Amino acid sequence: MFLHTGFFCFMPYIILKFYIYLIFVLKPIIYMFMKRAITFMVFVLLFLATNGIAQDYVFDEEFNNNYKGWPVTKSGDIERNIRNGKYIWDGSGSSLSSNWELVEMTLDQSRDFALEMSIKKSSGPESEWGVGLIWGDMNNRFSVFGSTGKYAIIDNIYGRNPSDYINTGNTINKLTVKKMDRKLKFYMNDNYLGSGDFKSFSPSKIGVYLYMDNIRIEIDYIRAYYLSSESNNNNNDNNVLKEDFSNNSNGWYEGESTDYSFKVKNGKYVYQRFAEDAKGTSWANKTSLDYDKNFTIETTINKISGIQDYGYGLLFGYKDVDNMNAFLLSGNGYFKISGWNNTTESKHYAWTTSSYINQGNGSVNGLKIVKTGSDYKFYINDNYVATVSDINVPGTKVGYIIYKNQKVEIDNLYISYNINDQNNKKVIKSTEERQDKSLFGPEAVCVYEFLEIWIDDASNDDKLMNFISPKYLNKNNLNKSEYNVNLYYPVNFKIKSIDKENSLVTALIWGEDKKWIHKLTFKVVREDGKLYVYPSQYTTSMYIYPWSQLESNVSE
């Protein structure tokens, strides 16, 4: 009884000591730990926001479950399971075979998008094996062959090609396909491989293809996401011609003789010369261009047969066979840029070898010309090869040329005026005073100064490109000197609002008498102590969209 009573008499003292200990010893430790944890979480969130890493996926399969219904049964010698966040195809002990699986996805193909897959060969010998990303059906797949260090793209411009970007052995590879404008671009482990023409696909499915022999493959994830917030349907007044040769509504010459054959057939313009001498040309009336404006010409040509050391290619500024310009390739890997004036040739760029050219018969090459001011930039398979300035243009047509006995098939021809075209535009200055720049914080000042140059010195592409995020350029393998900033032509602007939490600055721009007003939202990022704008997209015609969001024709 005495012990029981004494114990309870002693209890207030114990509680008091514990309370003092809690306040003066544990509380500071707990507070410090929580403070550091919160600081770390804030830092991570800010890092993700400012570097644009966060991504909204329209299809995101990380194999944490099997809601999408992937097969997990044994088929022949191959056992498939979803385990520990992986889709595992175990073909240990199997013989060489091809297998594939597809599931449904929802994707707006009018927009620019990316498809992505990460895979790992976890075990097995270095025998012949391959794994690939599929979209639509088996006619669209991008595969890596890890035993040989090669890749393949089916229903596109590549067969099996070697690449140093492929990780061989029991290791991981990431495959990415980006649809940008009318092109598909292919990347291995974030390194650019090449491009081809985009073709809409059906059904809207995505999946995996495996070509395996006694190995085990683990698929980490399969994803799809949009590259910008806007639809990209290309139906605007800047398009001069979108030719896919599904018919001959544009009036290409068709006919045959002992020297040549021209015909539109099966979605191609098939052009063959039988003569051993001279050259032949073809063009259509609807290819007329205003050469005072800035423009882009793109085409894809398949060399079917014929000699390797004479040229074939694209005509521009064409008047007749004695007055024209040509961008030529040869089957043995050379290119040339020449002009003719009353039969006299001017070699703007003499025959030069290029590793960018796909050589031989059966090879497909993309040619592109981008005119900006007096400069003409030339590209082969989306790789820059030359610039020629002040080219004489005798005529207005675009067409094709072949020397000697060769046969080519032309897959497409796209001609468009570039939005960023200062030529033939009347410079109009607004009388409305601009806001006082000193009233704004650093993010808004960055956008303010960008818009100042945009309006006052829009032809200075170097100054404008200096505002573009270097991390964005590096992430997308873009050469800063080859790209221009895509612009409208306002007379003035106004900073409308600032979202400091998300580093977003919204501005209004308008034309003469405010006949049109657009609202642009810019994402501002800090990199190496400097502020930049983070673009929403870039195009195959070498333009960058500096805004993150655009609303056209708004009210003030």
C-alpha positions in Angstrom: 0.0 0.0 0.0 2.9 2.3 0.8 4.6 1.6 -2.5 1.5 2.2 -4.4 0.8 5.5 -2.8 4.4 6.7 -3.1 4.5 5.8 -6.8 1.6 8.1 -7.6 3.1 10.8 -5.4 6.2 10.6 -7.6 4.3 10.6 -10.9 3.9 14.5 -11.3 7.7 14.9 -11.0 8.3 12.3 -13.7 5.8 13.9 -16.1 7.3 17.3 -15.5 10.8 16.1 -16.3 9.6 14.4 -19.5 7.8 17.5 -20.6 10.9 19.7 -20.0 13.0 17.1 -21.9 10.5 17.2 -24.8 10.5 21.0 -25.1 14.2 21.7 -24.7 15.8 18.6 -26.2 13.5 16.7 -28.7 11.5 19.7 -30.1 14.6 21.4 -31.7 15.7 18.1 -33.2 12.3 17.3 -34.6 11.9 20.9 -35.9 15.3 20.8 -37.6 14.5 17.5 -39.2 11.1 18.7 -40.5 12.5 22.0 -41.8 15.2 20.2 -43.8 12.7 17.7 -45.2 10.4 20.4 -46.3 13.3 22.4 -47.8 14.4 19.3 -49.7 10.9 18.7 -51.1 10.5 22.3 -52.2 13.9 22.2 -53.9 12.9 19.0 -55.8 9.6 20.5 -56.9 11.2 23.7 -58.1 13.9 21.8 -59.9 11.3 19.8 -61.8 9.2 22.9 -62.6 12.1 25.0 -63.9 13.7 22.3 -65.9 10.5 21.2 -67.6 11.0 17.5 -66.6 7.4 17.0 -65.4 5.4 15.4 -68.2 1.7 14.7 -68.8 1.4 11.3 -70.5 -1.6 10.4 -72.6 -0.4 6.8 -72.3 1.7 5.7 -69.4 2.4 2.1 -68.7 4.9 1.4 -65.9 3.7 -2.1 -65.3 2.7 -1.6 -61.6 -0.4 -3.5 -62.4 -2.1 -5.0 -65.5 -5.1 -2.8 -66.0 -4.3 -2.5 -69.7 -4.6 -6.2 -70.2 -1.1 -7.3 -71.4 -0.9 -11.1 -72.0 0.8 -12.8 -69.0 0.6 -16.4 -70.1 3.1 -18.8 -71.5 3.1 -19.0 -75.3 5.4 -21.7 -76.7 8.8 -21.4 -75.2 8.2 -17.8 -74.0 6.8 -16.9 -70.6 5.4 -13.4 -70.0 4.8 -11.9 -66.5 4.3 -8.5 -64.9 6.5 -8.3 -61.8 8.2 -5.6 -59.8 7.2 -2.9 -62.2 8.5 -4.8 -65.3 6.9 -6.6 -68.2 9.1 -9.7 -68.4 9.5 -11.8 -71.5 11.5 -14.9 -70.5 12.6 -16.9 -73.5 15.4 -18.8 -71.8 15.7 -22.1 -73.6 13.6 -20.9 -76.5 14.5 -21.0 -80.2 14.5 -18.0 -82.5 11.0 -16.5 -82.9 9.1 -13.3 -83.4 6.4 -12.1 -81.0 4.4 -8.9 -80.5 1.6 -7.5 -78.4 -0.4 -4.2 -78.7 -2.9 -2.4 -76.5 -5.3 0.5 -77.0 -4.2 4.1 -76.6 -5.9 7.4 -77.2 -3.8 9.8 -79.3 -4.6 12.9 -81.4 -2.4 12.3 -84.5 -2.9 15.9 -85.7 -0.7 17.1 -82.8 3.0 16.6 -82.4 3.7 13.7 -80.0 6.4 11.3 -78.8 6.3 7.5 -78.2 8.9 6.1 -75.8 10.0 2.7 -74.5 12.8 1.6 -72.1 13.9 -2.0 -72.3 16.6 -4.2 -70.8 18.2 -7.4 -71.9 18.7 -9.0 -68.5 20.2 -12.4 -69.4 21.1 -14.7 -72.2 23.9 -15.2 -74.8 24.8 -12.6 -77.4 22.8 -14.4 -80.1 20.7 -12.7 -82.7 17.9 -10.8 -80.8 15.9 -7.6 -81.2 13.2 -5.7 -79.4 11.1 -2.8 -80.7 8.3 -0.3 -80.2 5.2 -0.7 -82.3 2.5 1.9 -83.1 -0.7 1.1 -85.1 0.3 -2.3 -86.4 3.4 -4.3 -87.4 4.0 -2.0 -90.4 5.2 0.7 -87.9 8.0 -0.4 -85.6 11.4 0.9 -84.4 13.7 -1.9 -83.3 17.1 -2.3 -81.7 19.3 -5.3 -82.2 21.5 -5.3 -79.2 23.8 -8.2 -80.2 24.9 -6.5 -83.4 24.5 -2.8 -82.4 22.1 -2.1 -85.2 18.6 -0.6 -85.4 15.7 -0.9 -88.0 12.7 1.1 -88.9 10.0 -0.7 -90.8 7.7 1.2 -93.2 10.2 4.1 -93.2 13.5 5.0 -94.7 15.9 2.7 -92.9 16.9 -0.9 -93.0 19.3 -2.3 -90.4 21.9 0.3 -89.7 24.8 0.3 -87.1 24.9 2.9 -84.4 27.3 3.7 -81.6 24.4 5.0 -79.6 23.1 1.4 -79.0 24.1 -0.2 -75.7 25.1 -3.9 -76.4 25.1 -6.8 -74.0 22.9 -7.2 -70.9 22.0 -3.5 -70.6 19.2 -0.9 -71.1 18.2 1.0 -74.2 15.6 3.8 -74.6 13.8 4.1 -78.0 11.9 7.3 -78.8 9.9 8.3 -81.8 8.8 11.9 -82.2 6.2 13.1 -84.6 6.9 16.7 -85.6 4.9 18.4 -88.3 4.9 15.9 -91.2 8.0 14.1 -90.0 8.9 11.2 -87.7 12.2 11.6 -85.8 14.0 8.6 -84.3 16.2 8.6 -81.2 18.3 6.0 -79.5 19.1 6.7 -75.8 18.2 10.4 -76.5 20.6 10.6 -79.5 19.1 11.5 -82.9 19.3 8.8 -85.6 17.3 10.2 -88.5 13.8 11.0 -89.8 11.2 9.9 -92.2 7.7 11.0 -93.3 4.8 10.6 -90.9 1.8 8.5 -92.0 -1.3 8.4 -89.9 -1.9 4.9 -88.4 -4.8 2.8 -87.5 -5.8 1.2 -85.1 -4.7 3.6 -82.4 -2.5 1.1 -80.5 0.9 0.9 -79.0 3.0 -2.1 -78.1 6.2 -4.2 -78.2 7.9 -6.4 -80.7 10.5 -9.1 -79.8 12.7 -11.1 -82.0 14.4 -13.4 -79.5 16.5 -16.5 -79.1 17.2 -17.9 -75.6 17.2 -14.5 -73.8 15.2 -12.7 -71.2 13.9 -9.1 -71.8 12.5 -6.7 -69.2 10.3 -3.7 -70.4 10.5 -0.9 -67.9 7.9 1.5 -69.4 6.0 2.5 -72.6 4.8 6.1 -72.9 3.1 8.5 -75.2 2.9 12.3 -74.7 2.2 15.5 -76.7 5.1 17.8 -77.5 3.0 20.9 -77.4 -0.3 22.2 -76.2 -1.6 23.1 -79.7 -2.9 21.1 -82.6 -0.6 21.1 -85.6 -2.8 20.6 -88.7 -0.8 22.7 -91.0 -3.9 24.0 -92.8 -3.0 27.7 -93.1 -2.4 30.4 -95.7 1.3 29.8 -95.5 1.1 26.5 -97.3 1.8 26.8 -101.1 1.6 23.1 -101.9 1.2 19.8 -100.0 1.7 17.2 -102.7 1.4 13.5 -101.8 0.8 12.3 -105.4 -2.4 10.5 -104.5 -3.6 11.9 -107.8 -2.4 14.4 -110.4 -4.6 17.4 -109.6 -1.5 19.6 -109.6 -0.8 18.9 -113.2 2.5 17.1 -113.3 3.7 16.1 -116.7 2.8 12.5 -117.6 4.0 10.7 -120.8 6.5 8.3 -122.4 9.1 8.3 -125.2 12.3 6.5 -126.0 14.1 8.9 -123.8 11.9 9.2 -120.7 8.8 8.1 -118.7 6.7 10.3 -116.3 3.7 9.0 -114.4 1.8 9.5 -111.1 1.3 6.0 -109.7 0.5 4.5 -106.3 1.2 7.7 -104.4 4.5 8.4 -106.2 5.7 10.5 -109.1 7.7 8.0 -111.0 10.4 9.6 -113.3 12.8 7.6 -115.5 15.3 8.6 -118.1 16.6 6.0 -120.6 18.9 8.4 -122.5 22.7 8.1 -122.0 23.2 11.9 -122.4 21.8 15.2 -121.3 19.2 15.8 -118.6 15.5 15.9 -118.1 13.3 18.1 -116.0 9.7 18.2 -114.8 7.6 20.7 -112.9 3.9 21.7 -112.2 2.2 25.0 -112.5 1.0 25.0 -108.9 4.5 25.0 -107.6 5.0 28.8 -108.3 6.7 30.6 -105.5 7.3 34.3 -104.5 11.0 34.3 -104.2 11.0 37.7 -102.4 9.5 35.9 -99.4 11.0 33.4 -96.9 10.0 29.8 -97.6 10.7 26.1 -97.1 10.8 23.4 -99.8 10.9 19.7 -98.7 10.8 16.5 -100.7 11.6 12.8 -100.4 13.2 11.0 -103.3 13.8 7.2 -103.7 16.6 6.3 -106.2 15.3 3.1 -107.7 17.9 2.3 -110.4 20.6 3.6 -112.7 24.1 5.0 -112.7 25.7 6.2 -109.5 28.0 9.0 -110.5 25.5 11.5 -112.1 23.0 13.7 -110.4 19.3 13.7 -109.6 17.3 16.0 -107.4 15.2 19.2 -106.8 14.8 22.2 -109.0 13.9 25.7 -107.7 13.7 29.1 -109.4 12.9 27.2 -112.6 12.0 29.0 -115.8 13.1 26.5 -118.4 15.9 23.9 -118.9 18.4 26.7 -119.6 17.4 28.9 -116.7 17.0 27.3 -113.3 18.7 26.2 -110.0 19.2 22.6 -108.8 20.0 20.8 -105.5 21.5 17.5 -106.7 22.5 14.2 -105.2 24.4 11.3 -106.7 24.1 7.6 -105.9 27.7 7.4 -104.7 27.2 10.0 -101.9 27.9 13.5 -103.3 25.8 16.6 -103.5 26.0 19.8 -105.6 24.1 23.1 -105.8 24.1 24.9 -109.2 22.4 27.5 -111.2 22.0 28.1 -115.0 21.5 31.4 -116.8 21.0 31.1 -120.5 22.8 27.7 -120.4 25.8 29.1 -118.5 26.3 27.1 -115.2 27.3 28.8 -111.9 28.4 26.2 -109.4 27.2 27.6 -106.1 28.5 24.5 -104.4 30.7 22.0 -106.3 30.3 18.3 -106.0 31.0 17.5 -102.3 30.8 14.2 -100.4 28.5 13.8 -97.5 28.0 11.1 -94.9 24.3 12.2 -94.6 23.4 10.8 -98.0 21.9 7.3 -98.2 23.8 5.8 -101.1 23.0 3.3 -103.9 19.9 2.1 -105.7 17.0 1.6 -103.3 18.1 4.5 -101.1 15.7 7.2 -99.9 16.8 10.8 -99.2 15.1 13.9 -97.9 16.0 17.2 -99.4 15.1 20.6 -97.9 15.8 24.2 -98.8 15.0 27.0 -96.3 15.2 30.6 -97.6 15.7 33.4 -95.0 16.4 36.8 -96.4 19.0 36.4 -99.1 20.3 33.1 -97.6 19.4 29.6 -98.8 20.2 26.8 -96.4 20.3 23.3 -97.7 19.6 20.1 -95.8 20.0 16.3 -96.5 17.9 14.0 -94.3 17.4 17.0 -91.9 21.1 17.6 -91.6 22.5 21.0 -92.6 25.1 20.8 -95.4 25.4 24.3 -97.0 24.4 27.9 -97.2 24.4 29.9 -100.5 23.5 33.6 -100.6 22.1 35.9 -103.3 21.1 33.1 -105.7 19.7 34.3 -109.1 16.2 33.0 -109.6 15.2 33.1 -113.3 11.7 31.6 -112.7 9.2 30.8 -110.1 8.6 27.0 -110.4 9.8 24.0 -108.3 10.4 20.6 -109.9 12.8 17.7 -110.5 15.8 16.9 -112.6 17.6 13.6 -113.6 20.9 13.2 -115.5 21.4 10.2 -117.8 19.8 6.8 -117.3 18.3 6.8 -113.8 14.9 6.1 -112.3 13.5 7.8 -109.2 10.2 7.8 -107.2 9.2 11.1 -105.6 7.1 10.5 -102.5 6.1 14.0 -101.6 6.7 17.7 -102.0 5.9 20.4 -99.4 6.2 24.1 -100.0 5.3 26.8 -97.5 6.0 30.4 -96.7 7.6 30.9 -93.3 5.6 32.8 -90.7 8.9 34.6 -89.7 8.9 36.7 -92.9 9.8 40.4 -92.6 10.0 40.8 -96.4 7.3 43.0 -98.0 5.9 44.0 -94.6 5.2 47.6 -93.9 6.9 48.6 -90.6 4.3 50.2 -88.4 5.1 51.7 -85.0 2.5 52.0 -82.2 2.0 55.4 -80.6 0.9 53.7 -77.4 3.5 54.0 -74.7 5.0 50.8 -73.3 5.0 49.9 -69.7 7.8 50.9 -67.4 10.2 47.9 -67.3 11.5 48.9 -63.9 8.1 48.0 -62.4 8.6 44.3 -63.1 10.5 41.5 -61.5 13.3 39.6 -63.3 11.1 37.0 -65.0 8.8 39.6 -66.5 11.8 41.7 -67.5 13.2 38.7 -69.4 9.9 38.5 -71.4 9.7 42.2 -71.8 13.2 42.5 -73.3 12.5 39.5 -75.6 9.3 41.2 -76.9 11.1 44.5 -77.4 13.6 42.8 -79.8 10.8 40.9 -81.4 9.0 44.1 -82.4 11.9 46.5 -82.8 14.5 44.2 -84.4 12.7 41.1 -85.5 15.2 40.3 -88.3 17.9 39.8 -85.7 17.6 36.1 -85.2 20.8 35.8 -83.2 19.5 38.2 -80.5 16.1 36.4 -80.3 17.8 32.9 -80.1 19.9 34.2 -77.2 16.6 34.1 -75.1 15.9 30.4 -75.9 16.7 27.9 -73.1 20.0 26.1 -73.8 18.7 23.1 -72.0 15.7 22.9 -74.4 18.1 23.1 -77.3 20.4 20.4 -75.9 17.5 18.2 -74.9 16.2 18.2 -78.5 19.6 18.1 -80.2 19.0 21.5 -81.9 21.8 23.6 -83.4 21.2 27.1 -82.3 22.7 28.6 -85.5 20.3 26.7 -87.7 17.0 27.7 -86.1 15.0 30.9 -86.1 12.3 32.1 -83.6 8.8 31.8 -85.0 7.1 35.2 -84.9 3.9 37.2 -85.5 4.3 40.9 -86.4 2.8 43.0 -83.7 3.2 46.8 -83.3 3.3 46.7 -79.5 2.9 44.5 -76.5 1.9 44.6 -72.8 2.8 42.4 -69.9 -0.6 41.1 -68.7 0.0 38.9 -65.7 2.8 37.2 -63.8 2.5 33.8 -62.1 5.6 33.8 -59.8 4.8 30.3 -58.4 5.0 28.6 -61.8 7.4 31.2 -63.4 4.8 32.1 -66.1 4.6 35.5 -67.7 1.6 36.3 -69.9 1.7 39.1 -72.4 -0.6 40.6 -75.0 0.6 41.5 -78.5 -1.4 43.3 -81.2 -1.4 44.5 -84.8 -2.2 47.8 -86.3 -5.2 49.5 -84.7 -5.6 46.4 -82.6 -7.3 44.6 -85.4 -6.0 41.4 -83.8 -4.7 40.7 -80.3 -3.0 37.5 -79.2 -2.3 36.3 -75.7 1.1 34.5 -75.2 2.2 32.8 -72.1 6.0 32.3 -71.6 7.7 29.8 -69.3 10.8 31.5 -67.8 13.6 29.3 -66.5 16.9 30.0 -64.8 19.9 28.2 -66.1 23.5 28.9 -64.9 22.3 32.1 -63.3 20.6 33.5 -66.4 16.9 33.7 -67.4 15.5 32.2 -70.6 12.2 31.4 -72.2 11.4 27.7 -72.5 9.7 26.9 -75.9 6.7 24.7 -76.5 7.9 23.1 -79.8 10.1 23.3 -82.8 9.4 22.4 -86.5 11.2 20.6 -89.3 11.2 23.9 -91.2 13.8 25.1 -88.5 11.5 27.3 -86.4 11.1 27.4 -82.6 7.9 28.4 -80.9 9.1 30.5 -77.9 5.8 30.6 -76.0 4.4 27.8 -73.9 0.8 28.7 -74.7 -0.9 30.8 -77.4 -4.5 32.1 -77.5 -5.3 33.8 -80.8 -7.7 36.8 -81.4 -8.6 37.6 -77.8 -10.2 40.7 -76.4 -8.0 43.2 -74.5 
